[in-house]
Amino acid sequence: MGRLRTLSKSIVFYRRIFMKFRMLSRILGAALITGGAVLAAPAVYAAAAAEAPAAAAASAAEQPAQVQTPFDTAVVEQHMMATIDRFEKDDVTGLQLEATRELRPHLTAEQITGAKAQFAPKWGARAGVGKPLMTAGKEGDKWYVICELAVGYKATAVIYRLSYDENMKLAGFFVR
């Protein structure tokens, strides 16, 4: 009986050694495969890097030159903030003076109050302003810039989408 116990302890001991050896050999195999991939990688990347300048030159030749817009980012941002200030203060006259002829009839006290009421009865003080997003485009022979700005208030948060024509007249006003 003593020999059987010694034999089973030996088997357990050798089995543990075998399992450790097996685990170490797997780790070594994975390391060799990874090392081979790392060593081969510079050759692959060198070939891709050699082709990159030619591809970049071809794609640059295909792209049209960017058209210069008549808008200055700083001026547009100032107009956006002034428009939002007028909207917050219910300055209908100021908004109508700033707007294009086509937009003026839509900027009434009822429209402004109704737009504000859709979000919250009282907005509260302005808590924060996001980063303005702008894009310019040409429709026919007229330029427009479309701007979006997220503004947080004490009771709600809204996103303003404002459009201006090339004379910086308010051409579109949308609150969501």
OpenMM code with the backbone's topology and positions (N, CA, C; nanometers):
from openmm import Vec3, app, unit

residues = "MET GLY ARG LEU ARG THR LEU SER LYS SER ILE VAL PHE TYR ARG ARG ILE PHE MET LYS PHE ARG MET LEU SER ARG ILE LEU GLY ALA ALA LEU ILE THR GLY GLY ALA VAL LEU ALA ALA PRO ALA VAL TYR ALA ALA ALA ALA ALA GLU ALA PRO ALA ALA ALA ALA ALA SER ALA ALA GLU GLN PRO ALA GLN VAL GLN THR PRO PHE ASP THR ALA VAL VAL GLU GLN HIS MET MET ALA THR ILE ASP ARG PHE GLU LYS ASP ASP VAL THR GLY LEU GLN LEU GLU ALA THR ARG GLU LEU ARG PRO HIS LEU THR ALA GLU GLN ILE THR GLY ALA LYS ALA GLN PHE ALA PRO LYS TRP GLY ALA ARG ALA GLY VAL GLY LYS PRO LEU MET THR ALA GLY LYS GLU GLY ASP LYS TRP TYR VAL ILE CYS GLU LEU ALA VAL GLY TYR LYS ALA THR ALA VAL ILE TYR ARG LEU SER TYR ASP GLU ASN MET LYS LEU ALA GLY PHE PHE VAL ARG".split()
positions = [
    Vec3(0.0811, -0.1176, 0.0000),
    Vec3(0.0000, 0.0000, 0.0000),
    Vec3(0.0864, 0.1253, 0.0000),
    Vec3(0.1997, 0.1174, 0.0676),
    Vec3(0.2894, 0.2306, 0.0730),
    Vec3(0.3479, 0.2634, -0.0626),
    Vec3(0.3741, 0.1563, -0.1409),
    Vec3(0.4301, 0.1794, -0.2749),
    Vec3(0.3273, 0.2443, -0.3663),
    Vec3(0.2030, 0.2084, -0.3490),
    Vec3(0.0973, 0.2643, -0.4332),
    Vec3(0.0814, 0.4142, -0.4062),
    Vec3(0.0897, 0.4473, -0.2782),
    Vec3(0.0806, 0.5881, -0.2426),
    Vec3(0.1999, 0.6653, -0.2985),
    Vec3(0.3144, 0.6131, -0.2898),
    Vec3(0.4338, 0.6770, -0.3428),
    Vec3(0.4241, 0.6890, -0.4936),
    Vec3(0.3712, 0.5857, -0.5578),
    Vec3(0.3548, 0.5877, -0.7026),
    Vec3(0.2543, 0.6940, -0.7446),
    Vec3(0.1434, 0.7063, -0.6741),
    Vec3(0.0435, 0.8069, -0.7114),
    Vec3(0.0974, 0.9477, -0.6875),
    Vec3(0.1792, 0.9656, -0.5820),
    Vec3(0.2404, 1.0965, -0.5592),
    Vec3(0.3382, 1.1277, -0.6710),
    Vec3(0.4079, 1.0298, -0.7197),
    Vec3(0.5029, 1.0492, -0.8293),
    Vec3(0.4301, 1.0870, -0.9570),
    Vec3(0.3191, 1.0202, -0.9817),
    Vec3(0.2409, 1.0500, -1.1029),
    Vec3(0.1892, 1.1931, -1.0974),
    Vec3(0.1378, 1.2328, -0.9824),
    Vec3(0.0881, 1.3697, -0.9669),
    Vec3(0.2021, 1.4691, -0.9867),
    Vec3(0.3185, 1.4382, -0.9298),
    Vec3(0.4343, 1.5263, -0.9434),
    Vec3(0.4749, 1.5403, -1.0897),
    Vec3(0.4862, 1.4270, -1.1617),
    Vec3(0.5264, 1.4322, -1.3028),
    Vec3(0.4187, 1.4967, -1.3899),
    Vec3(0.2950, 1.4774, -1.3512),
    Vec3(0.1869, 1.5390, -1.4284),
    Vec3(0.1960, 1.6916, -1.4165),
    Vec3(0.2221, 1.7426, -1.2980),
    Vec3(0.2375, 1.8873, -1.2790),
    Vec3(0.3547, 1.9401, -1.3620),
    Vec3(0.4638, 1.8681, -1.3606),
    Vec3(0.5801, 1.9099, -1.4397),
    Vec3(0.5451, 1.9090, -1.5878),
    Vec3(0.4754, 1.8032, -1.6324),
    Vec3(0.4357, 1.7935, -1.7722),
    Vec3(0.3447, 1.9108, -1.8101),
    Vec3(0.2477, 1.9459, -1.7232),
    Vec3(0.1548, 2.0551, -1.7519),
    Vec3(0.2294, 2.1896, -1.7579),
    Vec3(0.3259, 2.2081, -1.6690),
    Vec3(0.4046, 2.3311, -1.6722),
    Vec3(0.4886, 2.3374, -1.7986),
    Vec3(0.5480, 2.2244, -1.8349),
    Vec3(0.6273, 2.2187, -1.9572),
    Vec3(0.5388, 2.2485, -2.0780),
    Vec3(0.4193, 2.1916, -2.0792),
    Vec3(0.3257, 2.2131, -2.1897),
    Vec3(0.2874, 2.3612, -2.1991),
    Vec3(0.2586, 2.4236, -2.0840),
    Vec3(0.2224, 2.5643, -2.0823),
    Vec3(0.3395, 2.6509, -2.1302),
    Vec3(0.4594, 2.6214, -2.0832),
    Vec3(0.5764, 2.6980, -2.1244),
    Vec3(0.6056, 2.6817, -2.2728),
    Vec3(0.5859, 2.5615, -2.3259),
    Vec3(0.6100, 2.5406, -2.4687),
    Vec3(0.5077, 2.6168, -2.5525),
    Vec3(0.3846, 2.6260, -2.5045),
    Vec3(0.2834, 2.7045, -2.5773),
    Vec3(0.3190, 2.8531, -2.5754),
    Vec3(0.3630, 2.9008, -2.4614),
    Vec3(0.4033, 3.0417, -2.4518),
    Vec3(0.5211, 3.0692, -2.5445),
    Vec3(0.6184, 2.9785, -2.5456),
    Vec3(0.7344, 2.9941, -2.6321),
    Vec3(0.6924, 2.9939, -2.7792),
    Vec3(0.6020, 2.9033, -2.8163),
    Vec3(0.5533, 2.8977, -2.9544),
    Vec3(0.4830, 3.0270, -2.9941),
    Vec3(0.3983, 3.0788, -2.9041),
    Vec3(0.3287, 3.2046, -2.9323),
    Vec3(0.4279, 3.3189, -2.9462),
    Vec3(0.5316, 3.3188, -2.8619),
    Vec3(0.6330, 3.4242, -2.8694),
    Vec3(0.7091, 3.4174, -3.0010),
    Vec3(0.7408, 3.2968, -3.0464),
    Vec3(0.8124, 3.2823, -3.1732),
    Vec3(0.7266, 3.3284, -3.2905),
    Vec3(0.5994, 3.2946, -3.2870),
    Vec3(0.5096, 3.3373, -3.3953),
    Vec3(0.4976, 3.4892, -3.3960),
    Vec3(0.4781, 3.5474, -3.2776),
    Vec3(0.4671, 3.6930, -3.2675),
    Vec3(0.5964, 3.7603, -3.3103),
    Vec3(0.7086, 3.7055, -3.2673),
    Vec3(0.8379, 3.7624, -3.3056),
    Vec3(0.8594, 3.7575, -3.4548),
    Vec3(0.8182, 3.6483, -3.5180),
    Vec3(0.8306, 3.6380, -3.6633),
    Vec3(0.7453, 3.7419, -3.7336),
    Vec3(0.6250, 3.7661, -3.6792),
    Vec3(0.5380, 3.8667, -3.7396),
    Vec3(0.5978, 4.0058, -3.7244),
    Vec3(0.6567, 4.0310, -3.6087),
    Vec3(0.7178, 4.1619, -3.5854),
    Vec3(0.8389, 4.1811, -3.6758),
    Vec3(0.9181, 4.0771, -3.6932),
    Vec3(1.0356, 4.0885, -3.7796),
    Vec3(0.9964, 4.1053, -3.9256),
    Vec3(0.8885, 4.0403, -3.9669),
    Vec3(0.8452, 4.0506, -4.1059),
    Vec3(0.7725, 4.1814, -4.1324),
    Vec3(0.7164, 4.2413, -4.0286),
    Vec3(0.6354, 4.3612, -4.0454),
    Vec3(0.7105, 4.4775, -4.1089),
    Vec3(0.8338, 4.5081, -4.0714),
    Vec3(0.9003, 4.6225, -4.1342),
    Vec3(0.9097, 4.6104, -4.2855),
    Vec3(0.9290, 4.4911, -4.3364),
    Vec3(0.9369, 4.4740, -4.4816),
    Vec3(0.8021, 4.5047, -4.5460),
    Vec3(0.6954, 4.4603, -4.4817),
    Vec3(0.5617, 4.4868, -4.5352),
    Vec3(0.5329, 4.6362, -4.5316),
    Vec3(0.5634, 4.6998, -4.4169),
    Vec3(0.5363, 4.8421, -4.4040),
    Vec3(0.6263, 4.9257, -4.4944),
    Vec3(0.7462, 4.8810, -4.5193),
    Vec3(0.8360, 4.9540, -4.6089),
    Vec3(0.7804, 4.9540, -4.7507),
    Vec3(0.7254, 4.8406, -4.7939),
    Vec3(0.6667, 4.8340, -4.9279),
    Vec3(0.5449, 4.9251, -4.9368),
    Vec3(0.4629, 4.9261, -4.8321),
    Vec3(0.3446, 5.0121, -4.8319),
    Vec3(0.3847, 5.1593, -4.8275),
    Vec3(0.4893, 5.1908, -4.7523),
    Vec3(0.5358, 5.3291, -4.7422),
    Vec3(0.5922, 5.3780, -4.8751),
    Vec3(0.6542, 5.2890, -4.9511),
    Vec3(0.7088, 5.3275, -5.0811),
    Vec3(0.5966, 5.3601, -5.1793),
    Vec3(0.4840, 5.2910, -5.1663),
    Vec3(0.3711, 5.3156, -5.2556),
    Vec3(0.2881, 5.4357, -5.2117),
    Vec3(0.2959, 5.4759, -5.0857),
    Vec3(0.2118, 5.5821, -5.0309),
    Vec3(0.2302, 5.7172, -5.0998),
    Vec3(0.3528, 5.7654, -5.1259),
    Vec3(0.3655, 5.8970, -5.1906),
    Vec3(0.3011, 5.9015, -5.3289),
    Vec3(0.3135, 5.7954, -5.4036),
    Vec3(0.2529, 5.7933, -5.5369),
    Vec3(0.1011, 5.7960, -5.5258),
    Vec3(0.0464, 5.7214, -5.4301),
    Vec3(-0.0986, 5.7197, -5.4112),
    Vec3(-0.1483, 5.8554, -5.3622),
    Vec3(-0.0730, 5.9197, -5.2741),
    Vec3(-0.1123, 6.0512, -5.2231),
    Vec3(-0.1100, 6.1549, -5.3346),
    Vec3(-0.0107, 6.1486, -5.4204),
    Vec3(-0.0023, 6.2429, -5.5319),
    Vec3(-0.1184, 6.2223, -5.6288),
    Vec3(-0.1546, 6.0972, -5.6520),
    Vec3(-0.2662, 6.0689, -5.7422),
    Vec3(-0.3976, 6.1186, -5.6840),
    Vec3(-0.4195, 6.0976, -5.5535),
    Vec3(-0.5451, 6.1424, -5.4937),
    Vec3(-0.5497, 6.2947, -5.4845),
    Vec3(-0.4351, 6.3597, -5.4642),
    Vec3(-0.4311, 6.5057, -5.4602),
    Vec3(-0.4629, 6.5637, -5.5972),
    Vec3(-0.4195, 6.4969, -5.7018),
    Vec3(-0.4477, 6.5445, -5.8369),
    Vec3(-0.5957, 6.5309, -5.8696),
    Vec3(-0.6623, 6.4306, -5.8103),
    Vec3(-0.8039, 6.4091, -5.8377),
    Vec3(-0.8927, 6.5079, -5.7638),
    Vec3(-0.8494, 6.5591, -5.6475),
    Vec3(-0.9317, 6.6478, -5.5678),
    Vec3(-0.9300, 6.7883, -5.6257),
    Vec3(-1.0486, 6.8502, -5.6346),
    Vec3(-1.0516, 6.9880, -5.6829),
    Vec3(-0.9992, 7.0823, -5.5745),
    Vec3(-0.9524, 7.1960, -5.6164),
    Vec3(-0.9026, 7.2957, -5.5216),
    Vec3(-1.0187, 7.3468, -5.4374),
    Vec3(-0.9934, 7.3702, -5.3089),
    Vec3(-1.0991, 7.4185, -5.2221),
    Vec3(-1.1315, 7.5630, -5.2571),
    Vec3(-1.2608, 7.5913, -5.2596),
    Vec3(-1.3073, 7.7245, -5.2936),
    Vec3(-1.3057, 7.8102, -5.1675),
    Vec3(-1.2583, 7.9304, -5.1794),
    Vec3(-1.2538, 8.0225, -5.0668),
    Vec3(-1.3924, 8.0825, -5.0461),
    Vec3(-1.4461, 8.0706, -4.9247),
    Vec3(-1.5778, 8.1260, -4.8939),
    Vec3(-1.5628, 8.2697, -4.8450),
    Vec3(-1.6685, 8.3493, -4.8561),
    Vec3(-1.6598, 8.4893, -4.8125),
    Vec3(-1.6814, 8.5080, -4.6622),
    Vec3(-1.6752, 8.4009, -4.5829),
    Vec3(-1.7055, 8.4099, -4.4402),
    Vec3(-1.5796, 8.4001, -4.3555),
    Vec3(-1.5756, 8.4822, -4.2511),
    Vec3(-1.4692, 8.4769, -4.1514),
    Vec3(-1.5274, 8.4079, -4.0277),
    Vec3(-1.4604, 8.3069, -3.9780),
    Vec3(-1.5118, 8.2263, -3.8674),
    Vec3(-1.5404, 8.3111, -3.7439),
    Vec3(-1.4513, 8.4006, -3.7097),
    Vec3(-1.4704, 8.4834, -3.5898),
    Vec3(-1.5925, 8.5739, -3.6035),
    Vec3(-1.6120, 8.6306, -3.7213),
    Vec3(-1.7267, 8.7186, -3.7448),
    Vec3(-1.8562, 8.6385, -3.7370),
    Vec3(-1.8560, 8.5198, -3.7943),
    Vec3(-1.9756, 8.4352, -3.7906),
    Vec3(-2.0093, 8.3978, -3.6465),
    Vec3(-1.9080, 8.3629, -3.5674),
    Vec3(-1.9321, 8.3287, -3.4268),
    Vec3(-1.9894, 8.4472, -3.3502),
    Vec3(-1.9398, 8.5683, -3.3770),
    Vec3(-1.9941, 8.6876, -3.3108),
    Vec3(-2.1404, 8.7080, -3.3475),
    Vec3(-2.1730, 8.6907, -3.4744),
    Vec3(-2.3117, 8.7056, -3.5180),
    Vec3(-2.4001, 8.5984, -3.4545),
    Vec3(-2.3496, 8.4769, -3.4449),
    Vec3(-2.4277, 8.3694, -3.3822),
    Vec3(-2.4622, 8.4047, -3.2376),
    Vec3(-2.3626, 8.4466, -3.1618),
    Vec3(-2.3857, 8.4775, -3.0207),
    Vec3(-2.4784, 8.5977, -3.0051),
    Vec3(-2.4666, 8.6965, -3.0938),
    Vec3(-2.5558, 8.8125, -3.0881),
    Vec3(-2.6996, 8.7708, -3.1179),
    Vec3(-2.7183, 8.6837, -3.2155),
    Vec3(-2.8520, 8.6349, -3.2493),
    Vec3(-2.9114, 8.5566, -3.1328),
    Vec3(-2.8320, 8.4713, -3.0715),
    Vec3(-2.8803, 8.3921, -2.9582),
    Vec3(-2.9145, 8.4835, -2.8408),
    Vec3(-2.8337, 8.5860, -2.8164),
    Vec3(-2.8641, 8.6827, -2.7099),
    Vec3(-2.9977, 8.7508, -2.7362),
    Vec3(-3.0212, 8.7918, -2.8592),
    Vec3(-3.1485, 8.8567, -2.8928),
    Vec3(-3.2656, 8.7607, -2.8733),
    Vec3(-3.2472, 8.6359, -2.9112),
    Vec3(-3.3529, 8.5359, -2.8939),
    Vec3(-3.3816, 8.5137, -2.7452),
    Vec3(-3.2772, 8.5039, -2.6641),
    Vec3(-3.2950, 8.4824, -2.5203),
    Vec3(-3.3676, 8.5998, -2.4546),
    Vec3(-3.3424, 8.7205, -2.5028),
    Vec3(-3.4031, 8.8410, -2.4448),
    Vec3(-3.5366, 8.8761, -2.5096),
    Vec3(-3.5859, 8.7928, -2.6003),
    Vec3(-3.7111, 8.8168, -2.6739),
    Vec3(-3.7066, 8.9489, -2.7512),
    Vec3(-3.5926, 8.9828, -2.8064),
    Vec3(-3.5735, 9.1063, -2.8825),
    Vec3(-3.6188, 9.0834, -3.0268),
    Vec3(-3.7495, 9.0950, -3.0475),
    Vec3(-3.8069, 9.0700, -3.1798),
    Vec3(-3.7572, 9.1734, -3.2802),
    Vec3(-3.7523, 9.2980, -3.2400),
    Vec3(-3.7077, 9.4045, -3.3303),
    Vec3(-3.5638, 9.3814, -3.3747),
    Vec3(-3.4772, 9.3474, -3.2807),
    Vec3(-3.3373, 9.3217, -3.3144),
    Vec3(-3.3220, 9.2031, -3.4082),
    Vec3(-3.3995, 9.0975, -3.3850),
    Vec3(-3.3939, 8.9800, -3.4730),
    Vec3(-3.4436, 9.0139, -3.6131),
    Vec3(-3.5510, 9.0922, -3.6210),
    Vec3(-3.6043, 9.1283, -3.7523),
    Vec3(-3.5087, 9.2198, -3.8290),
    Vec3(-3.4402, 9.3095, -3.7586),
    Vec3(-3.3424, 9.3963, -3.8259),
    Vec3(-3.2240, 9.3163, -3.8783),
    Vec3(-3.1910, 9.2107, -3.8076),
    Vec3(-3.0773, 9.1270, -3.8462),
    Vec3(-3.1130, 9.0290, -3.9585),
    Vec3(-3.2406, 9.0003, -3.9761),
    Vec3(-3.2851, 8.8946, -4.0674),
    Vec3(-3.2995, 8.9432, -4.2112),
    Vec3(-3.3018, 8.8448, -4.3011),
    Vec3(-3.3291, 8.8745, -4.4419),
    Vec3(-3.4768, 8.9099, -4.4570),
    Vec3(-3.5094, 8.9681, -4.5695),
    Vec3(-3.6471, 9.0079, -4.5967),
    Vec3(-3.7420, 8.8878, -4.5909),
    Vec3(-3.6966, 8.7730, -4.6389),
    Vec3(-3.7813, 8.6540, -4.6419),
    Vec3(-3.8087, 8.5981, -4.5022),
    Vec3(-3.7169, 8.6157, -4.4088),
    Vec3(-3.7317, 8.5585, -4.2749),
    Vec3(-3.8068, 8.6506, -4.1790),
    Vec3(-3.8065, 8.7795, -4.2039),
    Vec3(-3.8662, 8.8763, -4.1104),
    Vec3(-4.0101, 8.8444, -4.0711),
    Vec3(-4.0990, 8.8093, -4.1637),
    Vec3(-4.2379, 8.7833, -4.1223),
    Vec3(-4.2519, 8.6654, -4.0252),
    Vec3(-4.1557, 8.5780, -4.0228),
    Vec3(-4.1639, 8.4598, -3.9363),
    Vec3(-4.1066, 8.4847, -3.7971),
    Vec3(-4.0362, 8.5936, -3.7795),
    Vec3(-3.9774, 8.6257, -3.6490),
    Vec3(-4.0710, 8.7188, -3.5725),
    Vec3(-4.1722, 8.6612, -3.5115),
    Vec3(-4.2687, 8.7377, -3.4328),
    Vec3(-4.2557, 8.6989, -3.2861),
    Vec3(-4.3149, 8.7807, -3.2000),
    Vec3(-4.3107, 8.7518, -3.0563),
    Vec3(-4.3788, 8.6184, -3.0265),
    Vec3(-4.4871, 8.5896, -3.0971),
    Vec3(-4.5582, 8.4628, -3.0756),
    Vec3(-4.4717, 8.3431, -3.1155),
    Vec3(-4.4018, 8.3559, -3.2259),
    Vec3(-4.3144, 8.2471, -3.2717),
    Vec3(-4.2014, 8.2221, -3.1719),
    Vec3(-4.1423, 8.3289, -3.1224),
    Vec3(-4.0309, 8.3153, -3.0284),
    Vec3(-4.0790, 8.2548, -2.8971),
    Vec3(-4.1914, 8.3056, -2.8445),
    Vec3(-4.2459, 8.2518, -2.7196),
    Vec3(-4.2863, 8.1063, -2.7366),
    Vec3(-4.3482, 8.0741, -2.8489),
    Vec3(-4.3887, 7.9354, -2.8753),
    Vec3(-4.2699, 7.8415, -2.8874),
    Vec3(-4.1646, 7.8887, -2.9511),
    Vec3(-4.0445, 7.8049, -2.9651),
    Vec3(-3.9820, 7.7776, -2.8295),
    Vec3(-3.9766, 7.8787, -2.7451),
    Vec3(-3.9188, 7.8598, -2.6117),
    Vec3(-4.0050, 7.7678, -2.5261),
    Vec3(-4.1359, 7.7804, -2.5367),
    Vec3(-4.2270, 7.7005, -2.4540),
    Vec3(-4.2206, 7.5520, -2.4878),
    Vec3(-4.1767, 7.5168, -2.6071),
    Vec3(-4.1658, 7.3753, -2.6441),
    Vec3(-4.0613, 7.3028, -2.5608),
    Vec3(-3.9652, 7.3750, -2.5079),
    Vec3(-3.8564, 7.3116, -2.4333),
    Vec3(-3.8766, 7.3213, -2.2826),
    Vec3(-3.9093, 7.4388, -2.2326),
    Vec3(-3.9322, 7.4586, -2.0893),
    Vec3(-4.0014, 7.5934, -2.0708),
    Vec3(-4.0898, 7.6040, -1.9697),
    Vec3(-4.1575, 7.7325, -1.9486),
    Vec3(-4.0586, 7.8451, -1.9166),
    Vec3(-3.9618, 7.8173, -1.8323),
    Vec3(-3.8561, 7.9137, -1.7990),
    Vec3(-3.7229, 7.8444, -1.8227),
    Vec3(-3.6409, 7.8995, -1.9072),
    Vec3(-3.5141, 7.8358, -1.9413),
    Vec3(-3.4093, 7.8557, -1.8331),
    Vec3(-3.4122, 7.9679, -1.7669),
    Vec3(-3.3092, 7.9985, -1.6681),
    Vec3(-3.1870, 8.0587, -1.7352),
    Vec3(-3.0850, 8.0784, -1.6545),
    Vec3(-2.9617, 8.1398, -1.7048),
    Vec3(-2.8845, 8.0428, -1.7939),
    Vec3(-2.8056, 8.0997, -1.8820),
    Vec3(-2.7213, 8.0183, -1.9695),
    Vec3(-2.6121, 7.9531, -1.8850),
    Vec3(-2.6011, 7.8208, -1.8979),
    Vec3(-2.5042, 7.7466, -1.8164),
    Vec3(-2.3772, 7.7129, -1.8936),
    Vec3(-2.3885, 7.6921, -2.0230),
    Vec3(-2.2711, 7.6551, -2.1006),
    Vec3(-2.2985, 7.6620, -2.2491),
    Vec3(-2.1911, 7.6782, -2.3247),
    Vec3(-2.2002, 7.6871, -2.4707),
    Vec3(-2.1022, 7.5872, -2.5296),
    Vec3(-2.1491, 7.5097, -2.6272),
    Vec3(-2.0637, 7.4111, -2.6927),
    Vec3(-1.9764, 7.4736, -2.8001),
    Vec3(-1.9140, 7.3878, -2.8761),
    Vec3(-1.8268, 7.4320, -2.9853),
    Vec3(-1.9124, 7.4537, -3.1101),
    Vec3(-1.9013, 7.5692, -3.1727),
    Vec3(-1.9818, 7.5937, -3.2927),
    Vec3(-1.9319, 7.5122, -3.4125),
    Vec3(-2.0256, 7.4613, -3.4876),
    Vec3(-1.9956, 7.3887, -3.6112),
    Vec3(-2.0466, 7.4725, -3.7271),
    Vec3(-1.9668, 7.4855, -3.8316),
    Vec3(-2.0055, 7.5689, -3.9456),
    Vec3(-1.9736, 7.4996, -4.0768),
    Vec3(-2.0591, 7.5248, -4.1731),
    Vec3(-2.0317, 7.4803, -4.3092),
    Vec3(-2.0860, 7.5863, -4.4043),
    Vec3(-2.0135, 7.6127, -4.5092),
    Vec3(-2.0536, 7.7135, -4.6067),
    Vec3(-2.0852, 7.6448, -4.7383),
    Vec3(-2.1786, 7.7018, -4.8092),
    Vec3(-2.2156, 7.6464, -4.9389),
    Vec3(-2.2714, 7.7548, -5.0287),
    Vec3(-2.2770, 7.7222, -5.1550),
    Vec3(-2.3251, 7.8177, -5.2539),
    Vec3(-2.4515, 7.7613, -5.3164),
    Vec3(-2.5549, 7.8427, -5.3183),
    Vec3(-2.6807, 7.8047, -5.3825),
    Vec3(-2.7053, 7.9050, -5.4944),
    Vec3(-2.6943, 7.8568, -5.6154),
    Vec3(-2.6997, 7.9486, -5.7288),
    Vec3(-2.5752, 8.0355, -5.7269),
    Vec3(-2.5955, 8.1665, -5.7168),
    Vec3(-2.4801, 8.2560, -5.7075),
    Vec3(-2.4663, 8.3174, -5.5681),
    Vec3(-2.5432, 8.2676, -5.4708),
    Vec3(-2.5400, 8.3218, -5.3348),
    Vec3(-2.4723, 8.2252, -5.2386),
    Vec3(-2.3915, 8.2814, -5.1495),
    Vec3(-2.3239, 8.2035, -5.0463),
    Vec3(-2.4062, 8.2045, -4.9186),
    Vec3(-2.4038, 8.0920, -4.8468),
    Vec3(-2.4677, 8.0803, -4.7164),
    Vec3(-2.3739, 8.0058, -4.6229),
    Vec3(-2.3826, 8.0382, -4.4947),
    Vec3(-2.3110, 7.9624, -4.3930),
    Vec3(-2.4166, 7.9099, -4.2957),
    Vec3(-2.4070, 7.7820, -4.2655),
    Vec3(-2.4988, 7.7177, -4.1719),
    Vec3(-2.4188, 7.6835, -4.0469),
    Vec3(-2.4705, 7.7259, -3.9331),
    Vec3(-2.3990, 7.7086, -3.8064),
    Vec3(-2.4865, 7.6324, -3.7081),
    Vec3(-2.4244, 7.5487, -3.6282),
    Vec3(-2.4931, 7.4790, -3.5196),
    Vec3(-2.4174, 7.5042, -3.3917),
    Vec3(-2.4940, 7.5254, -3.2848),
    Vec3(-2.4329, 7.5514, -3.1555),
    Vec3(-2.5232, 7.4965, -3.0461),
    Vec3(-2.4677, 7.4127, -2.9601),
    Vec3(-2.5418, 7.3600, -2.8452),
    Vec3(-2.5237, 7.4562, -2.7288),
    Vec3(-2.6359, 7.4891, -2.6645),
    Vec3(-2.6328, 7.5801, -2.5506),
    Vec3(-2.7130, 7.5174, -2.4376),
    Vec3(-2.6521, 7.5141, -2.3203),
    Vec3(-2.7198, 7.4611, -2.2028),
    Vec3(-2.7703, 7.5739, -2.1153),
    Vec3(-2.8914, 7.5557, -2.0644),
    Vec3(-2.9515, 7.6522, -1.9732),
    Vec3(-2.9801, 7.5811, -1.8415),
    Vec3(-3.0226, 7.6565, -1.7420),
    Vec3(-3.0470, 7.5977, -1.6107),
    Vec3(-3.1551, 7.4896, -1.6171),
    Vec3(-3.2593, 7.5103, -1.6978),
    Vec3(-3.3720, 7.4175, -1.7022),
    Vec3(-3.3763, 7.3295, -1.8264),
    Vec3(-3.2966, 7.3597, -1.9281),
    Vec3(-3.3034, 7.2822, -2.0525),
    Vec3(-3.1738, 7.2998, -2.1314),
    Vec3(-3.1669, 7.2330, -2.2421),
    Vec3(-3.0548, 7.2484, -2.3355),
    Vec3(-3.1120, 7.2457, -2.4761),
    Vec3(-3.0592, 7.3290, -2.5630),
    Vec3(-3.1088, 7.3364, -2.7002),
    Vec3(-2.9912, 7.3407, -2.7969),
    Vec3(-3.0230, 7.3137, -2.9220),
    Vec3(-2.9256, 7.3277, -3.0300),
    Vec3(-2.9818, 7.4302, -3.1272),
    Vec3(-2.9050, 7.5339, -3.1502),
    Vec3(-2.9435, 7.6371, -3.2457),
    Vec3(-2.8823, 7.6028, -3.3805),
    Vec3(-2.9620, 7.6146, -3.4845),
    Vec3(-2.9103, 7.6041, -3.6211),
    Vec3(-2.9441, 7.7363, -3.6896),
    Vec3(-2.8409, 7.8123, -3.7174),
    Vec3(-2.8565, 7.9453, -3.7747),
    Vec3(-2.7917, 7.9495, -3.9119),
    Vec3(-2.8575, 8.0176, -4.0046),
    Vec3(-2.8022, 8.0340, -4.1394),
    Vec3(-2.7885, 8.1829, -4.1677),
    Vec3(-2.6781, 8.2173, -4.2300),
    Vec3(-2.6530, 8.3564, -4.2677),
    Vec3(-2.6183, 8.3607, -4.4156),
    Vec3(-2.6596, 8.4717, -4.4803),
    Vec3(-2.6213, 8.4888, -4.6203),
    Vec3(-2.4845, 8.5563, -4.6261),
    Vec3(-2.4390, 8.5873, -4.7465),
    Vec3(-2.3040, 8.6431, -4.7608),
    Vec3(-2.2910, 8.7836, -4.7020),
    Vec3(-2.4039, 8.8507, -4.6768),
    Vec3(-2.4024, 8.9826, -4.6126),
    Vec3(-2.4206, 8.9722, -4.4615),
    Vec3(-2.4124, 8.8514, -4.4086),
    Vec3(-2.4303, 8.8204, -4.2669),
    Vec3(-2.5689, 8.8600, -4.2159),
    Vec3(-2.6677, 8.8456, -4.3019),
    Vec3(-2.8073, 8.8626, -4.2621),
    Vec3(-2.8605, 8.7252, -4.2235),
    Vec3(-2.9377, 8.7191, -4.1168),
    Vec3(-2.9936, 8.5936, -4.0685),
    Vec3(-3.0922, 8.5396, -4.1716),
    Vec3(-3.0622, 8.4240, -4.2296),
    Vec3(-3.1460, 8.3662, -4.3344),
    Vec3(-3.2267, 8.2471, -4.2846),
    Vec3(-3.1867, 8.1886, -4.1728),
    Vec3(-3.2588, 8.0743, -4.1175),
    Vec3(-3.2355, 8.0648, -3.9685),
    Vec3(-3.3417, 8.0256, -3.8969),
    Vec3(-3.3329, 8.0163, -3.7510),
    Vec3(-3.4123, 7.8942, -3.7071),
    Vec3(-3.3445, 7.7998, -3.6459),
    Vec3(-3.4094, 7.6754, -3.6048),
    Vec3(-3.3585, 7.6383, -3.4665),
    Vec3(-3.4494, 7.6031, -3.3773),
    Vec3(-3.4132, 7.5628, -3.2413),
    Vec3(-3.4671, 7.4228, -3.2191),
    Vec3(-3.3799, 7.3357, -3.1700),
    Vec3(-3.4274, 7.2007, -3.1372),
    Vec3(-3.3667, 7.1549, -3.0074),
] * unit.nanometer
topology = app.Topology()
chain = topology.addChain("A")
for resn in residues:
    res = topology.addResidue(resn, chain)
    for name in ("N", "CA", "C"):
        topology.addAtom(name, app.Element.getBySymbol(name[0]), res)
